[in-house]
Amino acid sequence: MTPQLQSSSILGLGGSMDSRARDLRAPHPGAVRRGAGAREKGIALILAVIAIMILAVVLSDMHENSATSYALATTQRDRLQAEYMAKSGLNLTRMLIGNEQPIRQAVAPFYQAVLQRPPPQLPIWSYANDILAPFCNYEAAQGNIDMTGVDFSAATGLGDTRGSCEIIAFAENSKLNLNNPLHMGGDRGRLNVAQQVFAMTGGYQASSPYDPLFERRDADNQITTRLDIVSALIDWWDYDTQRTVFDPGANSVDSNSGAEDDVYARFRDPYDVKNAPFDTLEELRYIRGVGDDFWATFVEPDPEDPRSRRITVYGSGKVHINEAEPAVLLARTCAILVDQPLCTNPAEAAKFIQIIGTARSLAPIPWFGNIPDYIQFLRGQGDRGELRPMLESVLGSDNALLPAPVTVSPEAERMFHQGFVTGAGIIFIQSTGRVGNCDEMNEDAVGRCTSIRFRSVVNFDPPWTPPPPNAGSMPRMGVYHHFRID
């Protein structure tokens, strides 16, 4: 190799070494700062986005928790207010009933002037919702100033409470009692219940609209006749283990007809007969034959309106002639007058129900001052100021709308005095407290609605006075016999 070529090779190698040396040299400080700043800015942007996302999640969770807490607090506030509205309505009704006697004395002259006799016990409980409107529904009471002429705006303690209460009250002895009668023992009490149940279910009629209820199998694949229902109801609450058999033809009961039916032991979920009085109305569900059809027909035709039911387990066994609905009044009457056209002819029964209902709707007053007044009405008689003469003066004595007179024997008359009353001591009170938009009539106004309902049976009957040292005398506001919150 020539010196020139060697020199070129050396130079070429040197050039290559210079290039590598330049690549291995440290970068310029400015270039380093420019590259690091770009990377830091990118990381900062990512961290900022992550922080915003975390804050958004935390804020959303805080907002949801705050909204939930607010809704819960509002619901609890409304519930508490609705509860106290219901409680106020209940206690005000008890106080109103406790003052029935002074109210009766105040209206006695007007009643005497119309019907020429002193008034019996006034059903003041039936008008509790209207009388207590200033306390339960202040806005509605103020809206009726033109009608009532009373302005409650100046009254202390009344005003807009954001809530309202609705009261439904009636006498328990306006229903047929299926429980052990309080004042009747032995076969006499059994017969009293058997007659009422058989009459209520249309047993004394030649052809009753209730017949299909007792001709088909129930959910337990059993066919339960009227007489089976009568026996099952009585055997549930009587204290013996003997089957009760009711003979409607002889109008008698036999309480020694062998061992009680063991039909309950054959059910999918067997149980024993209680052999003690009913404690609640719902306990009737245990009785054979009391299925949904029977319940919807006789026990609770309208679940929202307890006034629609025809039976009770809280009564004494006697029926209030001024408070019982016409069908109940007819059933109790026909338990005594079993062979009269009023009880055997459906057309006469329909006339009775229609005329009693019409008279009460025209003038909601106690039409029968005592038991003889009612007997006179059934006989087609009566003095001036009584219901039958009033109806005949308007409709005519031979009007086809009036039920035909019946024959009431001295024995039947005695049974009327044992089976009917014109006063009540055990009162059902339902008080419903509401807060919010609960107007069912205006769908646009319906919003959040909180409702609490109290159902109670209050006893004002003096014979049930709590003994000392509990009371010694019946409290003016009565004592609770049954209480339930829905």
C-alpha positions as CSV (number, residue, x, y, z in Angstrom):
1,M,0.0,0.0,0.0
2,T,1.3,3.4,-1.0
3,P,1.8,6.1,1.6
4,Q,-0.9,8.1,-0.2
5,L,-3.5,5.3,0.2
6,Q,-2.5,4.8,3.8
7,S,-3.0,8.4,4.4
8,S,-6.4,8.3,2.8
9,S,-7.4,5.3,4.9
10,I,-6.2,6.9,8.0
11,L,-8.0,10.0,7.2
12,G,-11.2,8.1,6.4
13,L,-11.0,6.2,9.6
14,G,-10.3,9.4,11.4
15,G,-13.4,11.0,9.9
16,S,-15.5,8.1,11.0
17,M,-14.0,8.3,14.5
18,D,-14.8,12.0,14.6
19,S,-18.4,11.4,13.7
20,R,-18.8,8.8,16.5
21,A,-17.1,11.1,18.9
22,R,-19.6,13.8,18.1
23,D,-22.5,11.3,18.6
24,L,-21.1,10.4,22.1
25,R,-20.7,13.9,23.2
26,A,-23.3,15.4,25.8
27,P,-26.2,17.2,24.2
28,H,-26.4,21.0,24.4
29,P,-27.9,22.2,27.7
30,G,-30.6,24.1,25.9
31,A,-31.7,21.1,24.0
32,V,-32.0,19.1,27.2
33,R,-34.2,21.8,28.8
34,R,-36.4,22.0,25.8
35,G,-37.1,18.2,25.7
36,A,-37.7,17.8,29.5
37,G,-40.2,20.8,29.5
38,A,-42.3,19.1,26.8
39,R,-42.4,15.8,28.7
40,E,-43.3,17.6,32.0
41,K,-46.1,19.5,30.3
42,G,-47.5,16.3,28.9
43,I,-47.4,14.6,32.3
44,A,-49.0,17.6,34.0
45,L,-51.8,17.6,31.5
46,I,-52.5,13.9,32.2
47,L,-52.4,14.5,36.0
48,A,-54.8,17.4,35.6
49,V,-57.2,15.4,33.6
50,I,-57.1,12.5,36.1
51,A,-57.6,15.0,39.0
52,I,-60.6,16.5,37.3
53,M,-62.1,13.0,36.7
54,I,-61.5,12.1,40.4
55,L,-63.1,15.4,41.6
56,A,-66.0,14.8,39.2
57,V,-66.6,11.4,40.7
58,V,-66.3,12.6,44.2
59,L,-68.6,15.6,43.5
60,S,-71.2,13.3,41.8
61,D,-71.1,11.0,44.8
62,M,-71.4,13.9,47.2
63,H,-74.3,15.2,45.2
64,E,-76.0,11.8,45.2
65,N,-75.5,11.4,48.9
66,S,-76.8,14.9,49.6
67,A,-79.8,14.3,47.5
68,T,-80.5,11.0,49.1
69,S,-80.0,12.4,52.6
70,Y,-82.3,15.3,51.7
71,A,-85.0,13.0,50.3
72,L,-84.7,10.8,53.4
73,A,-84.9,13.7,55.8
74,T,-87.9,15.1,53.8
75,T,-89.7,11.7,53.9
76,Q,-89.0,11.3,57.6
77,R,-90.3,14.8,58.2
78,D,-93.5,14.2,56.2
79,R,-94.0,10.8,57.8
80,L,-93.7,12.2,61.2
81,Q,-96.1,15.1,60.3
82,A,-98.6,12.6,58.7
83,E,-98.4,10.4,61.8
84,Y,-99.3,13.3,64.1
85,M,-102.0,14.5,61.8
86,A,-103.6,11.0,62.0
87,K,-103.0,10.9,65.8
88,S,-104.7,14.3,66.2
89,G,-107.7,13.2,64.1
90,L,-108.1,10.1,66.2
91,N,-107.8,11.9,69.6
92,L,-110.1,14.7,68.5
93,T,-112.7,12.1,67.4
94,R,-112.5,10.3,70.8
95,M,-112.9,13.7,72.5
96,L,-116.0,14.5,70.3
97,I,-117.6,11.1,71.1
98,G,-116.9,11.6,74.8
99,N,-118.9,14.9,74.7
100,E,-121.9,13.3,72.9
101,Q,-124.3,13.8,75.8
102,P,-123.9,17.6,76.1
103,I,-124.3,17.9,72.4
104,R,-127.5,15.8,72.6
105,Q,-128.9,18.1,75.2
106,A,-128.2,21.1,73.0
107,V,-130.1,19.7,70.0
108,A,-132.9,18.0,72.0
109,P,-135.4,20.9,71.6
110,F,-135.0,20.8,67.8
111,Y,-135.4,17.1,67.6
112,Q,-138.3,17.2,70.0
113,A,-140.0,19.8,67.8
114,V,-139.7,17.6,64.7
115,L,-140.4,14.1,66.0
116,Q,-142.3,14.9,69.2
117,R,-140.0,12.8,71.4
118,P,-136.5,13.2,73.0
119,P,-133.6,12.1,70.9
120,P,-131.7,8.9,71.4
121,Q,-128.0,8.8,71.4
122,L,-126.7,10.9,68.5
123,P,-124.3,9.3,66.1
124,I,-121.9,12.2,66.5
125,W,-119.0,10.0,65.3
126,S,-120.6,9.8,61.8
127,Y,-120.0,13.6,61.3
128,A,-116.5,13.7,62.9
129,N,-114.8,14.4,59.5
130,D,-117.0,17.4,58.9
131,I,-117.0,18.8,62.4
132,L,-113.3,18.5,62.8
133,A,-112.5,20.0,59.4
134,P,-110.9,23.2,60.8
135,F,-108.3,21.0,62.6
136,C,-107.9,18.3,59.9
137,N,-108.3,20.3,56.7
138,Y,-107.9,24.0,57.4
139,E,-107.9,25.1,53.8
140,A,-111.2,23.2,53.0
141,A,-112.8,24.7,56.1
142,Q,-111.8,28.2,55.1
143,G,-113.1,27.5,51.6
144,N,-116.6,26.9,53.0
145,I,-116.9,30.3,54.8
146,D,-119.8,31.2,52.4
147,M,-121.6,28.0,53.4
148,T,-120.9,27.9,57.1
149,G,-120.5,31.6,57.9
150,V,-117.6,30.8,60.2
151,D,-114.1,32.3,59.7
152,F,-111.4,30.3,61.4
153,S,-108.6,32.6,60.5
154,A,-108.7,34.4,63.9
155,A,-108.6,31.1,65.8
156,T,-105.4,30.5,67.8
157,G,-103.4,27.4,66.7
158,L,-105.1,26.9,63.4
159,G,-103.4,27.5,60.1
160,D,-101.7,25.8,57.2
161,T,-100.0,22.7,58.5
162,R,-99.2,21.3,55.0
163,G,-101.1,18.2,56.0
164,S,-104.6,16.9,56.5
165,C,-106.5,14.1,58.2
166,E,-109.5,12.1,57.1
167,I,-111.8,10.4,59.7
168,I,-114.1,7.5,59.2
169,A,-116.0,6.3,62.3
170,F,-119.0,4.1,63.0
171,A,-120.5,2.0,65.7
172,E,-119.3,-1.6,65.7
173,N,-122.8,-2.7,66.7
174,S,-124.1,-1.4,63.4
175,K,-122.6,-4.7,62.0
176,L,-123.6,-8.3,62.6
177,N,-121.5,-9.8,65.4
178,L,-119.9,-13.2,64.6
179,N,-118.1,-13.4,67.9
180,N,-119.2,-14.8,71.2
181,P,-122.0,-12.4,72.4
182,L,-121.0,-10.5,75.4
183,H,-124.3,-10.7,77.2
184,M,-125.5,-14.1,76.1
185,G,-124.1,-17.5,77.1
186,G,-124.5,-21.1,76.1
187,D,-126.9,-22.2,73.4
188,R,-128.6,-18.8,73.5
189,G,-125.5,-17.1,72.4
190,R,-124.8,-19.8,69.7
191,L,-128.4,-19.4,68.4
192,N,-128.0,-15.6,68.3
193,V,-125.0,-15.9,66.0
194,A,-126.4,-18.7,63.9
195,Q,-129.6,-16.8,63.1
196,Q,-127.7,-13.7,62.0
197,V,-125.2,-15.5,59.8
198,F,-127.8,-17.7,58.2
199,A,-130.0,-14.6,57.5
200,M,-127.0,-12.5,56.3
201,T,-126.1,-15.2,53.7
202,G,-129.7,-15.4,52.4
203,G,-130.6,-18.7,54.0
204,Y,-134.2,-17.8,54.7
205,Q,-134.9,-16.8,51.1
206,A,-136.3,-19.3,48.7
207,S,-133.8,-18.1,46.0
208,S,-130.9,-16.0,47.2
209,P,-128.3,-14.2,45.0
210,Y,-125.7,-15.6,47.4
211,D,-126.5,-19.3,46.6
212,P,-123.5,-19.7,44.1
213,L,-121.1,-18.9,46.9
214,F,-122.0,-22.1,48.7
215,E,-122.2,-24.4,45.7
216,R,-118.7,-24.5,44.4
217,R,-115.4,-25.8,45.7
218,D,-113.0,-23.4,47.4
219,A,-109.2,-23.2,47.3
220,D,-108.9,-26.3,49.6
221,N,-111.2,-28.3,47.3
222,Q,-114.0,-28.2,49.9
223,I,-117.7,-27.4,49.4
224,T,-118.8,-25.4,52.4
225,T,-122.6,-24.8,52.7
226,R,-124.3,-22.1,54.8
227,L,-124.8,-24.5,57.6
228,D,-121.1,-25.5,57.5
229,I,-120.2,-21.8,57.8
230,V,-122.5,-21.3,60.7
231,S,-121.1,-24.3,62.5
232,A,-117.5,-23.4,61.8
233,L,-117.8,-19.9,63.0
234,I,-119.4,-20.9,66.3
235,D,-117.1,-23.9,66.9
236,W,-114.1,-21.6,66.5
237,W,-115.0,-19.3,69.5
238,D,-117.0,-21.6,71.8
239,Y,-115.0,-23.3,74.5
240,D,-116.0,-26.9,74.0
241,T,-114.9,-29.4,71.5
242,Q,-118.4,-30.5,70.4
243,R,-119.7,-29.6,67.0
244,T,-122.6,-27.1,66.8
245,V,-125.4,-27.8,64.4
246,F,-128.0,-25.2,63.6
247,D,-131.5,-26.2,62.5
248,P,-133.1,-23.2,60.8
249,G,-136.5,-25.0,60.5
250,A,-136.7,-25.5,64.2
251,N,-134.8,-22.3,64.9
252,S,-132.5,-24.1,67.4
253,V,-129.0,-25.3,67.9
254,D,-127.5,-28.5,69.1
255,S,-124.1,-28.1,70.7
256,N,-123.6,-31.8,71.4
257,S,-123.5,-33.3,67.9
258,G,-120.2,-35.1,68.3
259,A,-116.6,-34.0,67.9
260,E,-115.9,-30.8,66.1
261,D,-115.1,-31.2,62.4
262,D,-111.4,-32.0,61.8
263,V,-111.4,-30.4,58.3
264,Y,-108.5,-28.1,59.3
265,A,-106.3,-31.1,60.0
266,R,-106.7,-32.2,56.4
267,F,-105.5,-28.8,54.9
268,R,-102.0,-28.5,53.4
269,D,-101.0,-26.4,56.4
270,P,-103.0,-28.0,59.2
271,Y,-104.0,-26.2,62.4
272,D,-106.4,-26.7,65.3
273,V,-109.7,-24.9,66.2
274,K,-109.0,-22.0,68.5
275,N,-111.9,-22.6,71.0
276,A,-111.7,-19.0,72.1
277,P,-113.3,-15.7,70.9
278,F,-112.0,-13.9,67.8
279,D,-109.3,-11.2,68.6
280,T,-109.3,-9.5,65.2
281,L,-111.4,-9.4,62.0
282,E,-108.5,-10.9,60.0
283,E,-108.8,-14.1,62.1
284,L,-111.9,-15.0,60.2
285,R,-109.6,-16.0,57.4
286,Y,-108.9,-19.2,59.3
287,I,-112.6,-20.3,59.1
288,R,-113.4,-23.0,56.6
289,G,-115.4,-21.5,53.7
290,V,-114.3,-17.9,54.4
291,G,-112.4,-17.5,51.1
292,D,-111.9,-14.5,48.9
293,D,-115.4,-14.5,47.5
294,F,-117.0,-14.7,51.0
295,W,-114.6,-12.0,52.2
296,A,-115.3,-9.6,49.3
297,T,-119.1,-10.1,49.7
298,F,-119.7,-9.9,53.4
299,V,-116.5,-9.0,55.3
300,E,-114.8,-6.2,53.3
301,P,-116.5,-5.3,50.0
302,D,-114.5,-2.1,49.7
303,P,-111.0,-2.4,51.4
304,E,-110.6,1.4,51.4
305,D,-113.9,2.0,53.1
306,P,-114.4,0.0,56.4
307,R,-118.0,1.2,56.5
308,S,-118.8,-1.2,53.7
309,R,-118.3,-4.3,55.8
310,R,-121.3,-6.0,57.3
311,I,-119.8,-8.0,60.1
312,T,-117.8,-7.4,63.3
313,V,-116.1,-9.3,66.0
314,Y,-116.1,-6.4,68.4
315,G,-119.9,-6.0,69.0
316,S,-122.0,-7.2,71.9
317,G,-124.4,-9.2,69.7
318,K,-127.1,-6.5,69.6
319,V,-127.6,-4.4,66.5
320,H,-128.0,-0.6,66.4
321,I,-131.3,0.0,64.6
322,N,-130.4,3.6,63.6
323,E,-126.8,2.9,62.5
324,A,-126.9,-0.5,60.8
325,E,-127.1,-0.5,57.1
326,P,-130.4,-1.7,55.7
327,A,-129.1,-5.1,54.6
328,V,-127.7,-5.7,58.1
329,L,-130.9,-4.5,59.8
330,L,-132.9,-6.8,57.6
331,A,-130.6,-9.8,58.4
332,R,-131.0,-9.3,62.1
333,T,-134.7,-8.8,61.8
334,C,-135.1,-11.9,59.7
335,A,-133.2,-13.9,62.3
336,I,-136.4,-13.3,64.5
337,L,-139.2,-13.1,61.9
338,V,-138.1,-16.1,59.9
339,D,-141.5,-17.0,58.4
340,Q,-142.6,-13.5,57.4
341,P,-142.8,-12.4,53.7
342,L,-140.3,-9.7,54.5
343,C,-137.7,-12.5,55.0
344,T,-138.9,-15.1,52.6
345,N,-139.8,-12.8,49.6
346,P,-136.9,-11.1,47.9
347,A,-139.1,-8.4,46.5
348,E,-140.3,-7.4,50.0
349,A,-136.7,-7.5,51.3
350,A,-135.7,-5.2,48.4
351,K,-138.5,-2.7,49.4
352,F,-137.3,-2.7,53.0
353,I,-133.7,-2.0,52.0
354,Q,-134.7,0.8,49.6
355,I,-137.1,2.6,51.8
356,I,-134.8,2.6,54.9
357,G,-131.9,3.8,52.7
358,T,-134.1,6.6,51.1
359,A,-135.3,7.8,54.5
360,R,-131.8,8.1,55.9
361,S,-130.5,9.9,52.8
362,L,-133.3,12.5,53.0
363,A,-132.9,13.1,56.7
364,P,-129.8,11.6,58.4
365,I,-131.4,11.5,61.9
366,P,-132.1,8.7,64.3
367,W,-135.6,7.7,63.0
368,F,-136.3,5.2,65.7
369,G,-136.2,6.6,69.2
370,N,-136.6,3.1,70.8
371,I,-137.2,-0.5,70.0
372,P,-141.1,-0.1,70.0
373,D,-140.8,2.5,67.3
374,Y,-139.0,0.0,65.1
375,I,-141.6,-2.7,65.8
376,Q,-144.4,-0.3,64.9
377,F,-142.7,0.5,61.6
378,L,-142.6,-3.2,60.8
379,R,-146.2,-3.6,61.7
380,G,-147.1,-0.8,59.4
381,Q,-148.2,1.4,62.3
382,G,-146.9,4.4,64.2
383,D,-147.9,7.7,65.8
384,R,-147.5,11.1,64.3
385,G,-143.8,12.0,63.9
386,E,-142.7,8.4,63.3
387,L,-141.3,7.0,60.1
388,R,-144.2,4.9,58.8
389,P,-146.9,7.6,59.0
390,M,-144.5,10.1,57.4
391,L,-143.8,7.8,54.5
392,E,-147.5,7.0,54.0
393,S,-148.3,10.8,54.0
394,V,-145.9,11.3,51.2
395,L,-146.2,8.1,49.2
396,G,-149.7,7.0,50.1
397,S,-150.7,4.2,52.5
398,D,-151.1,1.6,49.7
399,N,-148.0,2.6,47.7
400,A,-146.2,-0.4,46.3
401,L,-142.8,1.0,47.4
402,L,-143.7,0.4,51.0
403,P,-142.9,-3.1,52.4
404,A,-146.0,-5.1,53.5
405,P,-146.7,-5.0,57.3
406,V,-145.5,-8.0,59.3
407,T,-146.9,-9.8,62.3
408,V,-144.8,-9.5,65.4
409,S,-145.8,-11.9,68.2
410,P,-145.2,-11.2,71.9
411,E,-142.3,-13.7,71.9
412,A,-140.8,-12.0,68.8
413,E,-141.2,-8.6,70.4
414,R,-139.3,-9.9,73.4
415,M,-136.5,-11.1,71.1
416,F,-136.5,-7.6,69.4
417,H,-135.7,-6.0,72.8
418,Q,-132.9,-8.6,73.3
419,G,-131.4,-8.2,69.8
420,F,-131.6,-4.4,69.1
421,V,-130.4,-1.2,70.7
422,T,-130.5,2.5,70.0
423,G,-127.1,3.3,71.5
424,A,-123.5,2.4,70.9
425,G,-120.5,2.0,73.2
426,I,-117.8,0.4,71.0
427,I,-116.8,2.7,68.1
428,F,-114.5,2.0,65.1
429,I,-112.3,5.0,64.3
430,Q,-110.0,5.2,61.2
431,S,-107.9,8.4,61.0
432,T,-105.6,8.9,57.9
433,G,-103.0,11.6,58.0
434,R,-101.6,12.9,54.7
435,V,-98.8,15.3,53.8
436,G,-98.0,16.3,50.2
437,N,-100.0,16.2,47.0
438,C,-102.5,13.5,47.6
439,D,-105.4,14.8,45.6
440,E,-106.6,11.7,43.7
441,M,-109.3,13.7,41.9
442,N,-106.7,15.9,40.2
443,E,-104.0,13.8,38.5
444,D,-101.9,16.8,37.6
445,A,-101.6,17.7,41.3
446,V,-100.5,14.3,42.4
447,G,-96.9,14.2,43.5
448,R,-95.1,12.9,46.5
449,C,-97.7,11.8,49.1
450,T,-97.0,10.5,52.6
451,S,-99.9,8.8,54.3
452,I,-100.2,7.1,57.7
453,R,-103.4,5.4,58.8
454,F,-104.6,4.5,62.3
455,R,-107.3,1.9,62.7
456,S,-108.7,1.5,66.2
457,V,-111.7,0.2,68.1
458,V,-112.4,2.3,71.1
459,N,-114.6,1.2,74.0
460,F,-116.9,3.7,75.7
461,D,-119.2,1.2,77.3
462,P,-119.4,1.7,81.1
463,P,-119.6,-2.0,81.9
464,W,-116.0,-2.3,80.5
465,T,-114.6,0.3,82.9
466,P,-111.1,-0.6,83.9
467,P,-111.0,-1.7,87.5
468,P,-109.0,0.2,90.2
469,P,-106.2,1.2,90.4
470,N,-106.1,1.5,86.6
471,A,-109.1,3.8,86.4
472,G,-112.1,3.0,88.5
473,S,-114.3,4.9,86.0
474,M,-114.6,5.0,82.2
475,P,-112.3,7.7,80.8
476,R,-114.1,10.4,78.8
477,M,-112.1,9.4,75.7
478,G,-112.7,5.6,76.2
479,V,-110.1,2.8,76.2
480,Y,-108.5,1.1,73.2
481,H,-109.9,-2.3,72.4
482,H,-107.9,-2.7,69.1
483,F,-105.2,-0.6,67.5
484,R,-103.3,-0.9,64.3
485,I,-101.0,1.4,62.2
486,D,-100.8,1.1,58.4
